[in-house]
């Protein structure tokens, strides 16, 4: 699939997912390759040990066929058993240990009862794990050779577990790092866009305020008046324009806060919520005739907030609700309460709009995600950042039942009267 075709099918957002998949499956493939190669080495070393034991048993048989005196046994022990590179035990025909070497924590020349008891335990373990190799003279079994694999083989056997652990840690660190890089890039984009927006809005806003002030001076001087049949006086129009320009100035101020640590202080949340609810209620004919916005204030709803930023969050939630509601039967309810122990204040915004599909509810706060055809998917992301990063609170989608109820909730720590500004 070409890059252009991928973009046309939606996209660019799939590229990070493809990259994650490539890293994940590539890492798993490399880990699997190392594990297979490790198993190959282990198998090769084990076969070498088994071959050496069979060869030594055969040599012992050949030497015994020529001379079965104790001297031959001593030579075989000194030249073969003692020089073994892995644990080995030789028993008699009754499987009682008579010679041994390389047994952990037991000296080769130690014949004490404690050492012998340990040798018996090791012999039983070797017999269970690897079996025994008989030594025959004249078709009669006179001895058995038992062995264990050298420490290197045992260390290699542990390697797959270590490899899986290392790969797991690598994947976790890699994905966490990749996610943090993405978030850092998103933050930088947010900050850059916000600062540039504030900068670009600043000049025309200042100019508009200046022109409005000049027009007010003209009215006071009597050089500017309304027409006789004008439904509204020029002074009222200018006052409304001034209010809207001041609001635009507040919006620019909000963008200026992004990327810096805003000041927060103890505020009653009810007036802030009431202000935003009233603002949108007065403009409902433009956003959906028939939609009702109601506010149910609680008592003693105080928290440390930055009013400019917190009201921005409320505006985003109300705008989302207005876009989701039917223009005739829509209802939006804002409510503030305290939890049972009084440590948290809660604001809920509930509407009876189209709701959010269950399959995408976990994505509503993701950057770029939107259920609207022309949505940018930035409002809720910005709201979450303001609530969680700047106010140390929590914002979440509590529930969404299509055309019945969708509720967003903001929870902030209660601020008692002795809380200082900070």
N, C-alpha and C positions, 0 to 999 in steps of 0.2 A: 504494500500500500504506500503510495507516494505521500510526501508531507502535505502537499496541497490538498489531496483528497482527504487526508486525515483531518486537516483543518476544516474542510467543508462539512464533514460529518460530525463536528462538534468537539471535535476539536482539540484545540490546544490544551484544554484541561485534562485530556487523556494522556498527554505526554509524561507528566510526573508519575502517573500510575504505571505507565509502561516502563519508565526508568526504575521504579521501585521493584516491579516484577522482574526486570532483568537482573538487578542487584541480588534479589532474594534467590531466584533460581540459579543464577550464576554461582553464588556463594555455596548453595546446597550442592551443586554439581561438583565444585572444587573439593568440598568436604567429603563427598561420596568417593571421589577419585582417590583422595588421601587414605580413606578408610579401606578401600579395596586394595590399594598398594600395601598398606600396613598388614592386612590379612595375608597378602601374598608373601610378605617377608616372614611373618610368623609361621606360616605353613612350611616355608622353605627351611627355616631354622629347626622346626620340629622334626621334619624328615631327616635332616642331617643328624640330629641326636639319635633318632631311632636307627638310622643306618650304622652309626658308630657303635651303638650297643650290640647290634646284630653281628657286626664285624668283630668286635672284641670277644663275643661269645664263641664265634667260629674259631678265632685264633686260640682261645683257651682250649677248645676241644682238640684242635690240632696239636697244641703243645702237650696236652694231657695224654694224647694217644702215643706220643713218643716217650714221655716221662711223667708219671703221675705222682712223683715225690713231692713232699712239702716245699722243696726248693723251687719247683715250678710255680706253685701257688704264690710264693713270695715274690718271684720275678714278675709274674703277671700283675700282682698287686702294686709293686713298686713302679713298674713301667707303664701300666695302663690305668689301673684304678686311681692311683695317687695323682696321675696327670690329667684326669678327667676335668673338663671345664664345666661340668654340671653335677648336681647331687647324684650319688650312686651308692647302692647298697648291694652286697653279695650275700646270699643266704645259702645254707646247706639244703639238702634234699627235703628236710622237714620245715624249710622256710624260716629257720632261725638265723638272724643276722650274724655273719662272721667277719665281714670286711665292709668298710664304708669310707667315704670321702666326700668332701664338700657339703656336709650336712650343716645347715645353719645352726649356730650356737653350740656345736659339738666338735671338739678337736678330733682329728683323724686317729690319734693315738690314745684317746680317752676311753678307758674300759670300765669306768665306774658304773655302779648300778643306775645312777641318775642318767648318765649318758646313754646307757643301754636301753633304759625305758623310753628315752626320747627317740632312739633309733627304731625301736619297735613301732612307735606311733608313726614315724615317717615312712617306715616300710609299708604299713597298712594303707597309708594315704597314697603312696606310689602305686601299690597294687591296684587300688580302686581307680585311680586316675589314668594310669598308663599301662597297666598289665605287667607281665613278667616275661623275661626271655630265658629259656632253659639252657643249661650247659650240659651236654651229654658226652659220656665216654662209654664206648662199647654199647651204644643204644640204651644206656641207662642214664637217667637224669641224676646228676650228682650235685648240681648247684643251680641257683637262679640269680639272674641279674635284674635288679629293679632300678628305675631312674626317675628323676624329675627334670623338668626343663630348666635351663639356666635362667638366672635373674633377668637377663636381657629379654628373653621371650615373655616373661611375666610382665615386664615393664611395657613391652610392645602391646600386650593384650589390653593394657589399661589405656593405651593411646587413643583408641576410638572414642572412649568416654570423654577423655580430655579434649579431643578434637571437636566432638559435638558441643561440649561446654564452651570452648573457645569460639566456635562458629556462632553459637547462640548469643554469646556476649557481643561478638562483633556485629551481628545483625541488629541486636537491640540498640547498641551504641550508634550504629550507622543510621538506623531509622530515626532514633531520637535526635541525632545531630542533623539529619536531613530535614526533619520536621522543624527543628529550631531555626535552621537557616531559612526555610520557607517563611516561618513566622516573622523572622527578623526582616526579611525582604518586604513582606506585607506591611510591617510597621513602618519601614522606611518610605514605602510608597504612600501610605496613609499620611505620614507626617509631611512628606514633600508636597502632596496634593493639597493638604489642608493649609500649609503655610503659603503656598502659591495662591490659593483661592482667597485667603485673607488679604494677601498683598494686592491682588488684582481688584478686589472689591473695595479696598480702602480708598482709592483715589476718586472713583465716581461717587461713592457715598458722601465723601467730604464735599465734593462739588455740588451734589444735589442739596445737601444741608445748607450750603452757602446760598444757592439760588432761592431756596425756600425762605431763608432769613431775609433776603433782599425783597422778596415779594411781600413778606409781612411788614417790612419797613414801608413799602409803598402803600399798603393798606392803611397803616397808621398815619401816613402823611396825606391820605385822602386822594392819592393819585391812581388808586386801583380799587374798583368797586364792582359788585355783581350787577348783571343785567336785571331789569325790572321783572322779567318773566322767568328768571332762573329759579328752578326748584330748590336749589341749595345755594347758600351764600358762598362767595369766594373764600371767605375766611374759614368756613367750615371745611371746604375742600382742601385748603392748604394745611389745615390742622390734621386732617386725616392722612394726607400725604406725608406730613412730618412724622406722624406716628409710625407709618409704614417704613419710612426711611430709617427711623431710629431702630425699628425691629430688624431691618436689614443690617444695620450696624452691629446689633447684638449677634446676628448670625455670623458675621465676619469675625467678631470677637471669639465666638465659639471655635471656629476653625483655628484661630490663633492659639487656643489652649492646647490643641493636639500636639503631642510631642514634648510637652513640658509638664511639670508637676503642678497641677492647679491648687489654689488655696481652697481648703474646705473649712466650714464652720458650722456650728449648731443652728439648724433651721427647722421650723415647723413645716412639714412637707405639705400640709393641707393647702395653704395659700398658693404654693407653687403649682400643685395639681389643679387647683381651681382656676388659676390664671390661664393655663394651657387649655383646659376644658372649655372655658368661656370664650377664648379666642377662636377655637374651632367651631363652637356652637354658633357664634355670630356669623360664620362664613359657610354654614351648612348648605345654603341654596346653591353655592358654587361647587360643593363636593358631593352632593347627593340629597335632593329634596326629600324630606321625610325621615331622614336618619335622626335618631335622638341620642344625645350624649348626656348621661347623668353621672353625678359624682356623689358618693356616699362617704363622707369624711369620718374617720375615727377620732378618738381623743388622745391627746398627749403623743402625737406622732412626730417626734423629734429625732433627727439624725444629722451626722456631719456630712454636708454635701457642698458642692459648688453649684449655686443656683443656675448659672448659665448652662452648664453641661447637663445637670440633672433634668432640667425642663426640656432639653434637646432629646433626651431619651424618651420622655413622655410623649413628645410630639411625634417621634418616629413610631411609637406603638399605636398612637391614635390614627396616624395616617395609614398605617397598615390595616387597621380595623376598618377605616372608612373605605378603603379600596376593596376590602373583602365583603363588605355588607351590601345588601340590596338597598337601592336608593329610596325605596318607599317603606320597607318594613325593618330596616336596619336599626339595631340597638347596640349602644356601646356603654358599658358601665365601668367606672373607675371607683375603686374602693381602697381605703387605707385602714389597717388594723394593727394591733400589737399582738405578739404571740402570748401564750399563757403565762410564761414567767416574766414577760415584759422586757426581755433582752433584745428583741428584734422587732423592727417595724416592717410591715409588708404592704406593698402597693400591688393591686391586681388590675389588669385591664382585660375586660371580657367583652366579646362581641358574638353576634349570632350569624356571622358571615359564612362564606363558603368553606372555611376551615383549611386545614393542611393535611394532605394525604399521609396515612400512617407510615408509609415506607420512606418518607423523606423528612419526618419530624425531627430526626436527630441532626439534620443538616441545616436547619433554619438559620443558625448563627454562623455558618461557614461563609467565608468571603466569596462573593460572586454567585451565591445560590439565591434563586428567586423563583417563586411559583407564578410570577407575572411575566407576560410575554415581553414587556419593555422594561422590566425591572433590572437594576444594576446589582442587586444583592448586597448592598452596602449598609443599609439602615440598621438592621439587627446586629450586624457585625460591629458597627460603631457603637451601638447601644451596649453590647456586651463589654466592649473595651472600656467604655466610660464607667459602667457599674462595677466591673470586677477589678480593673487595674487602677482606676482613679478613686473609687469609693470603697474598695475592699468589700463589696457586696456580692450578691448572686442574682442573676437573671436567668429565667428558664421558662420553657413552654410547659405549663402544668398539664394541659389537656387540650385536645382538639377533636370535637365531634362535628362533622360537616353539617352546616346549616342549623346547628343547634347551639354550640358553645365552643369558643376558643379562648383560652385564658393564658395570658403571660403574667408572670409574677416577678417582682423585684423585692429582695429582702436585704435590709441594711441593719447594722447594729444600732440599737437605741442609744441616743446621746443624752445623758442626764444634764442637769443645769450646770454642774461644775466642770463640764468638758470645755477645755480651752480651744481657741482657734488653732488650727494646724492641719 
